[in-house]
Amino acid sequence: MSSLLHRFVGPLRSLFDGPRGETMAVAVARMVSASGSLVVAAASARQLGPTGRGEIVFVVTVAILCTEVVSLGTNVSGRIEILRGAETKIEDYLGLSVFLVGVQVVVVTLVLAVLGPAVLGFDLVTCAVGVLLGAAMFISHMLVDAAFAVRRTVQTGIKDLSVGLVPMAFVVPIAAAGGLSVELVLALTTGGYALGATYLWRVVRRCSPKISFDPSAWLPMLRNGMPVFAGSVGQSIAQRADRMILGLLSTSVALGVFSVAATTSELPRLLLLPATQILSNRIAAGDVPFQSLRSFILRLTVGYAALMVFVAVAGAAIVIPVTGSGFSGIRDLIAPLALGEGLFGVFLIATGVLAGLGRFRRLAAPGLTGAAVIVLANLLVIPEHNAIGAAWVRVGGFGVMALVSLVFVASALRSPQ
């Protein structure tokens, strides 16, 4: 029996130690987690209505935005520096992460104290649970990159499963009994993040006997993290600006149809993001030969392009029967949005390569340039052409992001450090 078990466990372990296995494990975990989050969203929306669901979304959005701001890109810069064997050590990264949790608590507290009661009439309990969610989300976010840094990639999937499935396991029966509240949903979501973070903390601490609180060791992570942060801000604006401008300058119907079509085109990104992160990690660790990078970039690009062709051809036929005839306008939008998403995939692959090579200063320009193009073009195009104009602006903006990032990659490949 033991030899039979070893016969199956050995190849399975070898699979998950390789890049394909790591990518598959993380991608599947994230898709399952996303499915659990959708169930929670549907159950809470049905029982709590638009007002209750809006309060939950507001708190979660505050937690996400504060996490991005407070981390200042140090999760990426720290991970890459550790994998590249630089002076930054995992104990320095953990010390900075613990320190920044305190900063996150202060920032989320201030934001919710100022905006929560004024905007949505939050009471003290809702704000307190929101602060706990912000802290749990932040340390979970940082520990994912810590696990990547110590080559415990597959274990990050456990954290992702915890985030999606733990709240769902409780929300569904409680919703069936009619006992949901805004605070309870937020608390269960916090529990999912906290459980995942606790697991990753134990995983990472096995590789790090101590935690260092030496501010001088944090400076390289903060310095290299700033371009990462700037690029992330630009990327977020590029991804979301069209929805905001369309809502302001067009109709809610156009925004609704565009949002569903855009979300459909973005779903394959759940598969691409783990692949680019793992490629970045392996480049930083020296596992990918420099001369093989062009081949990896080409294969990932062709694979993602094939996915986007499927979305362009079949996306509307799949989504419209589910959403209803009111969303028939998706037929006109899905092809340009899929094309734009394909170009965005090229940008993600290229910036993943740049991060793995430690070219942090090159990470800001593509996202910021694309964001500027998309915002300015949408302001000019949407009043005349509505949703279809916004879709084609995406093609142009994401195309600029892909082009700029590819130029930087080509330069990096010509002059290796």
PLY file of the C-alpha trace (Angstrom):
ply
format ascii 1.0
element vertex 417
property float x
property float y
property float z
element edge 416
property int vertex1
property int vertex2
end_header
0.00 0.00 0.00
2.80 2.43 0.90
4.61 1.77 -2.39
1.37 2.33 -4.31
0.80 5.59 -2.45
4.37 6.68 -3.14
3.86 5.91 -6.83
1.04 8.46 -7.00
2.36 11.02 -4.50
5.81 11.30 -6.13
4.62 12.43 -9.60
1.95 14.65 -8.02
4.57 16.39 -5.88
6.81 16.82 -8.91
3.92 18.37 -10.84
3.16 20.95 -8.15
6.84 21.78 -7.77
6.92 22.90 -11.41
5.60 26.16 -12.88
2.61 24.53 -14.61
1.53 22.76 -11.44
1.95 25.88 -9.33
-0.03 27.94 -11.80
-2.80 25.36 -12.02
-3.09 25.00 -8.23
-3.19 28.76 -7.56
-5.55 29.47 -10.48
-8.02 26.77 -9.43
-7.94 27.98 -5.82
-8.63 31.55 -6.91
-11.50 30.53 -9.18
-13.09 28.49 -6.39
-12.58 31.40 -3.99
-14.17 33.81 -6.47
-17.13 31.47 -6.82
-17.57 31.42 -3.04
-17.42 35.20 -2.92
-20.11 35.41 -5.60
-22.37 33.15 -3.52
-21.84 35.39 -0.49
-22.58 38.48 -2.60
-25.78 36.95 -4.00
-27.03 35.72 -0.62
-26.33 39.02 1.15
-27.83 41.07 -1.68
-31.01 38.98 -1.70
-31.55 39.19 2.07
-30.13 42.64 2.92
-31.23 44.43 -0.24
-29.37 47.12 -2.16
-28.76 49.23 0.95
-27.19 46.46 3.02
-25.17 45.15 0.08
-24.01 48.70 -0.63
-22.74 49.09 2.94
-20.78 45.83 2.65
-19.27 46.85 -0.69
-18.32 50.26 0.73
-16.42 48.77 3.68
-14.71 46.11 1.55
-13.72 48.76 -1.02
-12.22 50.96 1.70
-10.23 47.97 3.00
-8.95 47.11 -0.49
-7.96 50.67 -1.39
-6.23 51.25 1.94
-4.34 47.97 1.51
-3.01 49.13 -1.87
-2.02 52.54 -0.52
-0.44 51.41 2.76
1.58 48.58 1.16
3.21 51.11 -1.23
4.23 48.29 -3.55
6.54 46.75 -0.93
4.85 43.35 -1.29
6.16 43.10 -4.87
9.55 44.78 -4.35
10.23 42.76 -1.18
9.25 39.46 -2.79
11.45 40.04 -5.84
14.43 41.29 -3.84
14.31 38.22 -1.59
14.05 35.84 -4.55
16.92 37.62 -6.33
19.15 37.07 -3.30
19.56 40.77 -2.54
20.27 42.17 0.93
16.55 42.12 1.82
15.69 39.06 3.90
12.35 37.45 4.72
12.67 38.51 8.37
12.95 42.15 7.21
9.84 41.74 5.06
7.87 40.24 7.96
8.93 43.06 10.27
7.83 45.69 7.76
4.53 43.84 7.25
3.77 43.81 10.97
4.62 47.52 11.24
2.41 48.39 8.26
-0.54 46.49 9.77
-0.56 49.18 12.47
-0.52 51.88 9.79
-3.38 50.12 8.01
-5.46 50.07 11.19
-4.96 53.81 11.66
-5.76 54.65 8.03
-8.90 52.45 7.83
-10.10 53.82 11.18
-9.74 57.40 9.97
-11.47 56.73 6.64
-14.40 54.85 8.16
-14.76 57.34 11.02
-14.93 60.25 8.58
-16.93 58.69 5.71
-18.88 55.84 7.32
-21.31 57.78 9.51
-21.51 60.70 7.05
-22.10 58.69 3.87
-23.96 55.58 5.01
-24.79 56.22 8.64
-22.53 53.49 10.05
-22.56 52.85 13.78
-19.51 52.04 15.94
-19.87 48.26 15.51
-19.82 48.43 11.71
-16.77 50.69 11.75
-14.97 48.42 14.24
-15.61 45.31 12.14
-14.45 47.25 9.07
-11.16 48.06 10.81
-10.63 44.38 11.66
-11.38 43.46 8.04
-8.84 46.01 6.84
-6.15 44.59 9.15
-6.88 40.96 8.19
-6.99 41.78 4.48
-3.69 43.69 4.66
-1.64 41.03 6.46
-3.15 38.35 4.22
-2.13 40.40 1.16
1.44 40.79 2.42
1.82 37.15 3.46
0.90 35.88 -0.01
4.04 37.55 -1.35
6.01 36.35 1.68
5.01 32.77 0.82
6.01 33.37 -2.80
9.36 34.71 -1.57
10.16 31.54 0.39
9.00 29.34 -2.52
5.77 28.15 -0.90
3.61 29.01 -3.91
1.01 26.24 -3.76
0.29 27.03 -0.10
-1.05 30.44 -1.11
-3.98 28.57 -2.65
-5.06 27.50 0.85
-5.32 31.14 1.82
-7.40 31.90 -1.31
-9.77 29.02 -0.54
-10.15 30.27 3.02
-11.08 33.77 1.84
-13.86 32.48 -0.43
-15.16 29.33 1.23
-15.11 30.13 4.96
-17.60 33.03 4.71
-19.75 31.06 2.25
-19.95 28.05 4.60
-21.56 30.24 7.26
-23.43 32.82 5.17
-25.52 30.28 3.22
-27.15 28.52 6.23
-27.52 31.78 8.16
-29.17 33.39 5.13
-31.51 30.41 4.84
-32.52 31.04 8.45
-32.99 34.76 7.77
-30.31 35.87 10.21
-27.88 37.84 8.05
-26.75 41.35 8.91
-24.17 43.70 7.44
-21.91 43.31 10.47
-22.16 39.51 10.38
-21.21 39.29 6.70
-18.25 41.60 7.29
-17.18 39.61 10.36
-17.33 36.31 8.46
-15.34 37.83 5.61
-12.79 39.00 8.16
-12.66 35.47 9.55
-11.86 34.05 6.10
-8.95 36.47 5.63
-7.71 35.96 9.20
-7.74 32.17 8.91
-5.86 32.28 5.60
-3.34 34.75 7.03
-2.78 32.57 10.11
-2.05 29.57 7.91
0.41 31.50 5.72
2.06 33.03 8.78
2.85 29.54 10.07
4.10 28.47 6.63
6.43 31.45 6.29
7.68 31.35 9.89
8.96 27.83 9.34
11.41 29.44 6.89
12.18 32.49 9.02
13.39 31.92 12.59
12.99 35.58 13.53
11.31 38.87 12.64
13.48 41.94 12.16
12.30 45.47 12.97
15.28 47.31 11.45
13.96 50.37 9.56
17.20 50.67 7.57
16.48 47.24 6.06
13.02 48.45 4.98
14.32 51.35 2.89
15.19 49.28 -0.24
11.70 47.74 -0.25
10.07 51.16 0.15
12.30 52.78 -2.49
11.74 50.01 -5.05
8.08 49.74 -4.12
7.18 53.30 -5.11
7.28 52.68 -8.91
5.27 49.49 -8.33
2.71 51.51 -6.39
2.54 54.20 -9.08
2.06 51.53 -11.75
-0.70 49.88 -9.71
-2.52 53.21 -9.36
-2.31 53.78 -13.11
-3.46 50.23 -13.81
-6.45 50.59 -11.47
-7.49 53.87 -13.12
-7.09 52.34 -16.58
-9.31 49.41 -15.61
-12.07 51.39 -13.87
-12.16 54.88 -15.36
-14.41 53.93 -18.29
-17.14 52.65 -15.96
-17.05 55.85 -13.90
-17.04 58.21 -16.89
-19.73 56.19 -18.66
-21.92 56.42 -15.57
-21.44 60.19 -15.42
-21.76 61.03 -19.13
-24.16 58.36 -20.42
-27.08 56.35 -19.01
-27.31 53.76 -16.25
-28.52 51.26 -18.85
-25.38 51.77 -20.95
-23.23 51.44 -17.84
-24.99 48.23 -16.78
-24.55 46.56 -20.18
-20.94 47.73 -20.49
-20.11 46.55 -16.97
-21.44 43.02 -17.59
-19.64 42.79 -20.95
-16.38 44.08 -19.45
-16.60 41.67 -16.51
-17.14 38.79 -18.95
-14.02 39.72 -20.91
-12.00 40.05 -17.69
-12.81 36.61 -16.25
-9.90 34.79 -17.99
-7.59 37.11 -16.06
-8.11 34.79 -13.08
-5.98 32.28 -15.00
-3.38 34.72 -16.31
-2.53 36.52 -13.06
-1.17 33.43 -11.25
0.87 32.55 -14.34
2.47 36.01 -14.50
3.18 36.06 -10.76
4.83 32.64 -10.85
6.81 33.56 -13.98
8.00 36.71 -12.18
9.02 34.69 -9.13
10.94 32.14 -11.17
12.74 34.80 -13.19
13.80 36.52 -9.95
15.02 33.23 -8.47
17.02 32.43 -11.61
14.93 29.38 -12.54
14.12 30.73 -16.01
17.18 31.09 -18.27
17.50 34.60 -19.64
17.63 33.32 -23.22
14.29 31.51 -22.71
12.29 34.60 -21.72
11.15 35.41 -25.26
9.76 31.88 -25.60
7.86 32.13 -22.28
6.41 35.53 -23.21
5.30 34.24 -26.62
3.67 31.09 -25.27
1.75 32.93 -22.57
0.63 35.59 -25.05
-0.59 33.03 -27.61
-2.42 31.04 -24.93
-4.20 34.10 -23.56
-5.02 35.30 -27.07
-6.73 31.96 -27.75
-8.84 32.40 -24.60
-9.86 35.89 -25.68
-10.85 34.67 -29.14
-13.20 32.21 -27.43
-14.64 35.03 -25.28
-15.16 37.23 -28.35
-16.94 34.44 -30.25
-18.97 32.79 -27.49
-19.16 35.31 -24.64
-22.42 36.97 -25.65
-24.14 33.64 -26.37
-23.27 32.43 -22.87
-23.99 35.60 -20.89
-27.17 36.99 -22.47
-29.37 33.94 -21.64
-28.22 34.27 -18.02
-28.62 38.04 -17.66
-31.70 38.49 -19.85
-32.60 40.18 -23.13
-32.03 43.61 -21.61
-28.31 42.94 -21.98
-28.43 42.12 -25.70
-26.13 45.09 -26.33
-23.29 42.86 -25.12
-23.16 41.42 -28.66
-21.75 44.70 -29.99
-19.32 45.20 -27.10
-17.79 41.80 -26.43
-15.43 41.65 -29.43
-13.63 44.99 -28.85
-13.56 44.36 -25.10
-12.01 40.92 -25.67
-9.42 42.50 -27.98
-8.63 45.10 -25.33
-8.33 42.41 -22.66
-5.92 40.49 -24.88
-3.71 43.59 -25.06
-4.05 44.05 -21.30
-2.82 40.47 -20.92
0.30 41.38 -22.91
0.84 44.28 -20.49
0.49 41.96 -17.47
2.96 39.44 -18.92
5.49 42.14 -19.81
5.32 43.87 -16.43
5.63 40.49 -14.71
8.87 39.92 -16.61
10.12 43.41 -15.72
9.36 42.82 -12.03
11.15 39.47 -12.10
14.21 41.13 -13.64
14.17 43.75 -10.89
13.47 46.62 -13.31
11.19 48.36 -10.81
11.60 51.85 -12.29
10.06 50.63 -15.55
6.83 49.53 -13.87
5.19 52.94 -13.42
5.18 54.35 -16.96
2.98 51.77 -18.79
0.08 51.96 -16.33
0.20 55.73 -15.88
0.41 56.33 -19.64
-2.50 54.00 -20.34
-4.57 55.61 -17.59
-4.02 59.09 -19.07
-4.98 57.90 -22.57
-8.12 56.13 -21.36
-9.38 58.98 -19.17
-8.82 61.70 -21.78
-10.14 59.65 -24.71
-13.27 58.58 -22.82
-14.10 62.17 -21.94
-14.03 62.97 -25.67
-15.58 59.78 -27.06
-18.32 58.68 -24.63
-20.65 61.72 -25.06
-20.92 60.91 -28.77
-20.48 57.12 -28.96
-21.53 55.81 -25.50
-20.57 52.25 -24.52
-19.18 51.15 -27.89
-16.87 54.16 -27.84
-15.65 53.23 -24.36
-14.98 49.67 -25.57
-12.75 50.87 -28.42
-11.02 53.38 -26.13
-10.04 50.36 -24.02
-8.41 48.83 -27.07
-6.37 51.97 -27.61
-5.46 52.51 -23.95
-4.57 48.90 -23.23
-2.69 48.80 -26.53
-0.53 51.72 -25.36
0.12 49.93 -22.05
1.13 46.75 -23.91
3.38 48.65 -26.33
5.22 50.67 -23.66
5.78 47.64 -21.45
7.01 45.55 -24.41
9.49 48.30 -25.37
10.88 48.15 -21.83
11.07 44.35 -21.94
12.89 44.45 -25.28
15.38 46.91 -23.80
15.87 44.70 -20.75
16.48 41.63 -22.89
19.10 43.49 -24.94
20.99 44.68 -21.87
20.80 42.11 -19.04
22.04 43.31 -15.65
0 1
1 2
2 3
3 4
4 5
5 6
6 7
7 8
8 9
9 10
10 11
11 12
12 13
13 14
14 15
15 16
16 17
17 18
18 19
19 20
20 21
21 22
22 23
23 24
24 25
25 26
26 27
27 28
28 29
29 30
30 31
31 32
32 33
33 34
34 35
35 36
36 37
37 38
38 39
39 40
40 41
41 42
42 43
43 44
44 45
45 46
46 47
47 48
48 49
49 50
50 51
51 52
52 53
53 54
54 55
55 56
56 57
57 58
58 59
59 60
60 61
61 62
62 63
63 64
64 65
65 66
66 67
67 68
68 69
69 70
70 71
71 72
72 73
73 74
74 75
75 76
76 77
77 78
78 79
79 80
80 81
81 82
82 83
83 84
84 85
85 86
86 87
87 88
88 89
89 90
90 91
91 92
92 93
93 94
94 95
95 96
96 97
97 98
98 99
99 100
100 101
101 102
102 103
103 104
104 105
105 106
106 107
107 108
108 109
109 110
110 111
111 112
112 113
113 114
114 115
115 116
116 117
117 118
118 119
119 120
120 121
121 122
122 123
123 124
124 125
125 126
126 127
127 128
128 129
129 130
130 131
131 132
132 133
133 134
134 135
135 136
136 137
137 138
138 139
139 140
140 141
141 142
142 143
143 144
144 145
145 146
146 147
147 148
148 149
149 150
150 151
151 152
152 153
153 154
154 155
155 156
156 157
157 158
158 159
159 160
160 161
161 162
162 163
163 164
164 165
165 166
166 167
167 168
168 169
169 170
170 171
171 172
172 173
173 174
174 175
175 176
176 177
177 178
178 179
179 180
180 181
181 182
182 183
183 184
184 185
185 186
186 187
187 188
188 189
189 190
190 191
191 192
192 193
193 194
194 195
195 196
196 197
197 198
198 199
199 200
200 201
201 202
202 203
203 204
204 205
205 206
206 207
207 208
208 209
209 210
210 211
211 212
212 213
213 214
214 215
215 216
216 217
217 218
218 219
219 220
220 221
221 222
222 223
223 224
224 225
225 226
226 227
227 228
228 229
229 230
230 231
231 232
232 233
233 234
234 235
235 236
236 237
237 238
238 239
239 240
240 241
241 242
242 243
243 244
244 245
245 246
246 247
247 248
248 249
249 250
250 251
251 252
252 253
253 254
254 255
255 256
256 257
257 258
258 259
259 260
260 261
261 262
262 263
263 264
264 265
265 266
266 267
267 268
268 269
269 270
270 271
271 272
272 273
273 274
274 275
275 276
276 277
277 278
278 279
279 280
280 281
281 282
282 283
283 284
284 285
285 286
286 287
287 288
288 289
289 290
290 291
291 292
292 293
293 294
294 295
295 296
296 297
297 298
298 299
299 300
300 301
301 302
302 303
303 304
304 305
305 306
306 307
307 308
308 309
309 310
310 311
311 312
312 313
313 314
314 315
315 316
316 317
317 318
318 319
319 320
320 321
321 322
322 323
323 324
324 325
325 326
326 327
327 328
328 329
329 330
330 331
331 332
332 333
333 334
334 335
335 336
336 337
337 338
338 339
339 340
340 341
341 342
342 343
343 344
344 345
345 346
346 347
347 348
348 349
349 350
350 351
351 352
352 353
353 354
354 355
355 356
356 357
357 358
358 359
359 360
360 361
361 362
362 363
363 364
364 365
365 366
366 367
367 368
368 369
369 370
370 371
371 372
372 373
373 374
374 375
375 376
376 377
377 378
378 379
379 380
380 381
381 382
382 383
383 384
384 385
385 386
386 387
387 388
388 389
389 390
390 391
391 392
392 393
393 394
394 395
395 396
396 397
397 398
398 399
399 400
400 401
401 402
402 403
403 404
404 405
405 406
406 407
407 408
408 409
409 410
410 411
411 412
412 413
413 414
414 415
415 416
